[in-house]
Amino acid sequence: MSLSSSDLTELMELWEELNLTSIDNLSHVETLLCSGAVGHAVFLHFLSVLYVFIFLVGLAANALVVWVNLRSDGNRYETHLYVLNLAAADLCVVATLPVWVTSLLRGGLWPFGEAVCKLAHLVFSVNLFSSIFFLTCMSVDRYLSVTLLADAPGSRRKRAARRLICVLVWLLALAASVPDTYFLRAVKSSHHDGAVCRPVYPSENPREWMAGVQLSFIVLGFAVPFPVIAVFYLLLAAAIPPGSDQERRVSRRIVLTYIVVFLVCWLPFHAVLLLDTLSLLAVLPFSCQLENFLDVALHLTQCLSLIHCCVNPILYNFLNRNYRYDLMKAFIFKYSTRTGLARLIDASHASDTERSLVTTDNGAPM
């Protein structure tokens, strides 16, 4: 299929505005060969629907988790502080999605100005990194809590260490987010009436800068966290005695689910991002098939990765017996103080905790 010169100009401008892939390494002749078969308007509207769904589910689930954890007695939980910070980070990530959806529906144009461009990206990036880092910390903490540190489940030193780790996680996430945010600009579009929010790297070597930023995200967002999560949760699963009872077998399956869910949500995006980085560095030869694939895959896999913000509340809260107890306490105890229902549920919870430490945060993975 051939394109007129005006169609080619609009296609090249749209690719640049959406910042899907860099075309700086393409010659004008190579660019003319690509037809851009993807219907961008339909595709962007489809993505917008997915992002709105993630926004609604993630906002409701994480807001509920934050509210319940703030009401509960955090001293009963080994990983309470991590869970609370994880939910807060995921909540802030999904809270920025309406801004990006607005840009998508305008064909990639940015109507909010440069300050909001930087701020929205900084909030999104810091909290996304924090979410990944807190998941990593939880895997290490849970393993240590049932092995090396099992004799001191609620010591002040451990609580102080967790607070310090949370502060360090937020600072590390901020440091990891600053470079890309620094280069963001609201650049006026030369072919459309409006501006676009995208990074503008130094003109001497823009491809190298973009590749460096993408590689840093791959390393900090997946290459380091995933092996840590996988190793410590596998060690935790191995520490649970095999075939002891049904609850412990369920606990082992839940631990393995933590690993699988992280892998499924994040591996596709980082694999595509790595391909895009190799294309930027001219390690992969240019082809229209690769360019069109990256065009679609980067958006779809990023959308898939954000589903993790909706899954985290289920994996790390709704499957936790202590959390379900606190959820019932928040919604039922408030309206049942004059009846025996509150005392009955409280006694049942205490009995369950005595029978099995494996299914609580004080003794195992759930």
C-alpha positions as CSV (number, residue, x, y, z in Angstrom):
1,M,0.0,0.0,0.0
2,S,1.4,3.4,-1.0
3,L,1.1,6.6,1.0
4,S,0.9,10.2,-0.2
5,S,3.5,12.7,1.0
6,S,1.0,14.3,3.4
7,D,0.0,10.9,4.8
8,L,3.7,10.1,5.4
9,T,4.2,13.4,7.1
10,E,1.3,12.8,9.5
11,L,2.4,9.2,10.2
12,M,6.0,10.2,11.0
13,E,4.7,13.1,13.2
14,L,2.3,10.7,15.1
15,W,5.0,8.2,15.7
16,E,7.2,10.9,17.1
17,E,4.4,12.4,19.3
18,L,3.5,9.0,20.8
19,N,7.1,8.3,21.4
20,L,6.6,4.7,20.5
21,T,9.9,4.1,18.8
22,S,12.8,6.3,17.8
23,I,13.0,6.8,14.0
24,D,16.2,8.9,14.3
25,N,18.2,5.9,12.9
26,L,16.1,5.5,9.9
27,S,16.8,7.1,6.5
28,H,14.0,9.0,4.8
29,V,13.9,6.3,2.1
30,E,13.5,3.5,4.8
31,T,10.7,5.5,6.4
32,L,8.9,5.9,3.1
33,L,8.8,2.1,2.8
34,C,6.7,1.6,6.0
35,S,3.0,1.9,5.5
36,G,2.0,2.2,9.2
37,A,-0.8,-0.3,8.7
38,V,-2.0,0.0,12.3
39,G,-5.2,2.1,12.6
40,H,-3.9,4.4,15.3
41,A,-7.2,6.1,16.2
42,V,-9.0,2.8,16.8
43,F,-5.9,1.4,18.6
44,L,-5.6,4.4,20.9
45,H,-9.3,4.3,21.8
46,F,-9.0,0.6,22.6
47,L,-6.1,1.4,24.9
48,S,-8.1,4.1,26.5
49,V,-10.8,1.7,27.5
50,L,-8.3,-0.7,29.0
51,Y,-6.7,2.1,31.0
52,V,-10.0,3.3,32.3
53,F,-10.8,-0.2,33.5
54,I,-7.4,-0.4,35.3
55,F,-8.0,3.0,36.8
56,L,-11.5,2.1,38.2
57,V,-10.5,-1.3,39.6
58,G,-7.1,-0.2,40.9
59,L,-8.5,2.9,42.5
60,A,-11.2,1.1,44.3
61,A,-9.1,-1.9,45.4
62,N,-6.1,0.0,46.6
63,A,-8.1,2.7,48.3
64,L,-9.9,0.0,50.3
65,V,-6.5,-1.6,51.2
66,V,-5.1,1.7,52.4
67,W,-8.2,2.5,54.4
68,V,-8.3,-1.0,56.1
69,N,-4.6,-1.0,56.8
70,L,-4.7,2.4,58.4
71,R,-7.6,1.3,60.7
72,S,-6.0,-2.0,61.7
73,D,-3.4,-2.7,64.4
74,G,-0.2,-2.8,62.3
75,N,1.8,-4.4,65.2
76,R,0.1,-7.8,64.3
77,Y,1.6,-7.9,60.8
78,E,5.2,-8.6,59.9
79,T,4.8,-6.9,56.5
80,H,2.0,-4.5,57.4
81,L,4.1,-1.4,56.5
82,Y,5.2,-2.8,53.2
83,V,1.6,-3.7,52.3
84,L,0.4,-0.2,53.2
85,N,3.2,1.5,51.1
86,L,2.6,-0.9,48.2
87,A,-1.1,-0.1,48.1
88,A,-0.3,3.7,48.4
89,A,2.1,3.4,45.5
90,D,-0.3,1.4,43.3
91,L,-3.0,3.9,44.1
92,C,-0.9,6.8,43.0
93,V,0.1,5.0,39.7
94,V,-3.6,4.4,38.7
95,A,-4.5,7.9,39.8
96,T,-2.4,9.4,37.0
97,L,-4.1,7.3,34.3
98,P,-6.9,9.7,33.5
99,V,-4.2,12.3,32.4
100,W,-2.6,9.8,30.0
101,V,-6.0,8.7,28.7
102,T,-6.9,12.3,27.9
103,S,-3.7,12.5,25.8
104,L,-4.4,9.2,24.1
105,L,-7.9,10.3,23.1
106,R,-6.4,13.5,21.6
107,G,-4.1,11.4,19.3
108,G,-1.0,11.9,21.5
109,L,-1.4,15.7,21.9
110,W,-0.7,17.1,25.4
111,P,-3.1,19.8,26.5
112,F,-1.9,20.3,30.1
113,G,1.4,22.2,29.7
114,E,5.0,21.3,30.5
115,A,4.7,21.5,34.4
116,V,1.9,18.9,34.4
117,C,3.9,16.8,31.9
118,K,6.8,16.6,34.2
119,L,4.8,16.2,37.4
120,A,2.4,13.5,36.1
121,H,5.3,11.5,34.7
122,L,7.3,11.9,38.0
123,V,4.4,10.7,40.1
124,F,3.7,7.8,37.8
125,S,7.4,6.8,37.6
126,V,8.2,7.1,41.3
127,N,5.2,5.1,42.4
128,L,5.7,2.5,39.7
129,F,9.3,1.9,40.9
130,S,8.2,2.0,44.5
131,S,5.6,-0.7,43.9
132,I,8.2,-3.0,42.3
133,F,10.7,-2.3,45.1
134,F,8.2,-2.9,47.9
135,L,7.3,-6.3,46.3
136,T,11.0,-7.1,46.3
137,C,11.4,-6.1,50.0
138,M,8.4,-8.1,51.0
139,S,9.8,-11.3,49.4
140,V,13.0,-10.9,51.4
141,D,11.3,-9.9,54.6
142,R,8.8,-12.8,54.6
143,Y,11.5,-15.4,54.1
144,L,13.7,-13.9,56.9
145,S,10.7,-13.7,59.2
146,V,10.0,-17.4,59.0
147,T,13.6,-18.5,59.1
148,L,16.4,-16.4,60.6
149,L,14.2,-13.9,62.4
150,A,11.4,-16.2,63.5
151,D,12.2,-15.9,67.2
152,A,11.7,-12.1,67.3
153,P,8.5,-11.4,65.3
154,G,7.6,-8.0,66.7
155,S,10.8,-6.5,68.0
156,R,11.2,-2.7,68.0
157,R,14.5,-3.1,66.0
158,K,12.7,-4.9,63.2
159,R,10.0,-2.3,63.0
160,A,12.5,0.5,62.9
161,A,14.4,-1.4,60.2
162,R,11.3,-1.7,58.1
163,R,10.5,2.0,58.5
164,L,14.0,2.9,57.3
165,I,13.8,0.5,54.4
166,C,10.5,2.1,53.3
167,V,12.1,5.6,53.3
168,L,15.1,4.3,51.3
169,V,12.7,2.6,48.8
170,W,10.9,5.9,48.1
171,L,14.3,7.8,47.8
172,L,15.6,5.1,45.4
173,A,12.4,5.3,43.3
174,L,12.8,9.1,43.2
175,A,16.4,8.8,42.1
176,A,15.5,6.3,39.4
177,S,12.7,8.6,38.0
178,V,14.6,11.9,37.9
179,P,16.7,11.3,34.7
180,D,13.8,10.6,32.3
181,T,11.6,13.3,34.0
182,Y,14.4,15.9,33.6
183,F,14.4,15.5,29.8
184,L,10.6,15.7,29.4
185,R,9.2,18.7,27.5
186,A,5.9,19.9,26.2
187,V,7.0,20.3,22.6
188,K,4.9,22.1,20.0
189,S,3.7,19.9,17.2
190,S,4.8,21.0,13.8
191,H,1.9,19.4,12.0
192,H,-0.9,19.6,14.5
193,D,-2.5,22.3,16.6
194,G,-1.1,21.5,20.0
195,A,1.9,20.1,22.0
196,V,3.2,16.7,22.9
197,C,4.8,15.5,26.1
198,R,7.9,13.6,25.3
199,P,11.6,13.5,26.3
200,V,14.0,15.7,24.4
201,Y,17.5,14.3,24.7
202,P,20.8,16.1,23.8
203,S,21.0,16.5,20.1
204,E,24.5,15.1,19.9
205,N,23.5,11.5,20.8
206,P,19.7,11.2,21.4
207,R,19.5,7.5,20.6
208,E,22.2,6.7,23.2
209,W,20.4,8.7,25.9
210,M,17.1,7.1,25.2
211,A,18.7,3.6,25.1
212,G,20.4,4.3,28.4
213,V,17.2,5.4,30.1
214,Q,15.4,2.4,28.8
215,L,18.1,0.0,29.9
216,S,18.1,1.5,33.4
217,F,14.4,0.9,33.6
218,I,14.9,-2.7,32.5
219,V,17.6,-3.3,35.1
220,L,15.8,-1.5,38.0
221,G,12.3,-2.6,37.1
222,F,12.9,-6.3,36.2
223,A,16.5,-7.6,35.8
224,V,17.3,-7.1,39.5
225,P,13.9,-7.3,41.3
226,F,12.5,-10.4,39.6
227,P,15.5,-12.8,40.5
228,V,15.3,-11.5,44.1
229,I,11.5,-12.1,44.3
230,A,11.8,-15.5,42.6
231,V,14.7,-16.8,44.7
232,F,13.3,-15.7,48.1
233,Y,9.8,-16.9,47.4
234,L,11.1,-20.2,46.2
235,L,13.2,-20.5,49.4
236,L,10.1,-19.6,51.4
237,A,8.0,-22.2,49.6
238,A,10.7,-24.8,50.3
239,A,10.7,-23.8,54.0
240,I,7.1,-24.8,54.3
241,P,7.0,-28.5,55.2
242,P,5.6,-30.6,52.3
243,G,2.3,-32.4,52.8
244,S,1.8,-31.3,56.4
245,D,-1.8,-30.0,56.0
246,Q,-4.1,-28.5,53.4
247,E,-3.5,-24.9,54.5
248,R,0.3,-25.2,54.1
249,R,-0.1,-26.6,50.6
250,V,-2.4,-23.7,49.7
251,S,0.2,-21.3,51.2
252,R,2.9,-22.8,48.9
253,R,0.7,-22.4,45.9
254,I,0.1,-18.8,46.8
255,V,3.8,-18.1,47.2
256,L,4.4,-19.5,43.7
257,T,1.6,-17.4,42.4
258,Y,3.4,-14.3,43.6
259,I,6.3,-15.2,41.2
260,V,4.2,-16.2,38.3
261,V,2.0,-13.1,38.4
262,F,5.0,-10.7,38.5
263,L,6.6,-12.6,35.6
264,V,3.4,-12.6,33.5
265,C,2.8,-8.9,34.1
266,W,6.3,-7.5,33.6
267,L,8.3,-9.8,31.4
268,P,6.4,-9.0,28.1
269,F,6.9,-5.2,28.5
270,H,10.6,-5.5,29.4
271,A,11.2,-8.0,26.6
272,V,9.6,-5.5,24.1
273,L,11.5,-2.6,25.7
274,L,14.7,-4.5,25.2
275,L,14.0,-5.1,21.6
276,D,13.2,-1.4,21.2
277,T,16.5,-0.5,22.9
278,L,18.5,-2.9,20.6
279,S,16.7,-1.2,17.6
280,L,17.8,2.2,18.9
281,L,21.4,1.1,19.1
282,A,21.2,-0.4,15.6
283,V,21.9,-3.9,17.0
284,L,18.8,-5.1,15.3
285,P,18.5,-4.3,11.6
286,F,15.6,-2.0,10.7
287,S,12.5,-3.5,9.1
288,C,8.9,-2.3,8.8
289,Q,7.7,-5.5,10.4
290,L,9.8,-4.8,13.5
291,E,8.8,-1.1,13.6
292,N,5.1,-1.9,13.3
293,F,5.4,-4.6,15.9
294,L,7.1,-2.3,18.4
295,D,4.5,0.3,17.6
296,V,1.8,-1.8,19.0
297,A,3.6,-4.1,21.5
298,L,5.1,-1.3,23.6
299,H,1.6,0.1,24.4
300,L,-0.1,-3.2,24.9
301,T,2.6,-4.7,27.2
302,Q,2.7,-1.5,29.2
303,C,-1.0,-1.8,29.7
304,L,-0.6,-5.4,30.8
305,S,2.1,-4.4,33.3
306,L,-0.2,-1.9,35.0
307,I,-2.7,-4.7,35.6
308,H,-0.3,-5.6,38.4
309,C,-1.7,-2.6,40.3
310,C,-5.1,-4.3,40.3
311,V,-3.8,-7.8,41.2
312,N,-1.5,-6.7,44.1
313,P,-4.5,-6.0,46.4
314,I,-5.9,-9.5,45.8
315,L,-2.6,-11.3,46.2
316,Y,-1.2,-9.4,49.2
317,N,-4.4,-8.5,51.0
318,F,-7.7,-10.2,50.1
319,L,-6.0,-13.7,50.4
320,N,-4.6,-12.8,53.8
321,R,-6.7,-14.0,56.7
322,N,-5.7,-11.0,58.9
323,Y,-6.8,-8.6,56.2
324,R,-10.1,-10.4,55.8
325,Y,-10.6,-10.2,59.5
326,D,-9.8,-6.4,59.6
327,L,-12.1,-5.9,56.6
328,M,-15.0,-7.6,58.4
329,K,-14.1,-5.6,61.5
330,A,-14.2,-2.3,59.5
331,F,-17.6,-3.0,57.9
332,I,-19.4,-5.3,60.4
333,F,-18.1,-4.5,63.9
334,K,-19.1,-0.9,63.4
335,Y,-22.7,-1.9,63.2
336,S,-22.8,-4.9,65.5
337,T,-21.4,-3.7,68.9
338,R,-24.8,-4.2,70.5
339,T,-25.0,-7.8,69.4
340,G,-22.9,-10.9,70.0
341,L,-21.6,-10.9,66.3
342,A,-18.5,-8.9,67.0
343,R,-17.4,-11.1,69.9
344,L,-18.2,-14.3,67.9
345,I,-16.1,-13.2,64.9
346,D,-13.3,-12.0,67.1
347,A,-13.1,-15.3,69.0
348,S,-13.2,-17.2,65.7
349,H,-10.3,-15.1,64.4
350,A,-8.2,-15.7,67.5
351,S,-8.9,-19.5,67.4
352,D,-7.8,-19.6,63.7
353,T,-4.6,-17.7,64.5
354,E,-3.7,-20.1,67.2
355,R,-4.3,-23.2,65.0
356,S,-2.2,-22.0,62.1
357,L,0.7,-19.6,61.9
358,V,1.4,-20.4,58.3
359,T,-1.5,-18.5,56.9
360,T,-0.7,-15.3,58.7
361,D,1.9,-12.7,58.2
362,N,3.4,-13.5,61.6
363,G,4.5,-16.9,60.4
364,A,4.4,-17.4,56.7
365,P,3.6,-16.2,53.2
366,M,0.0,-15.3,53.1
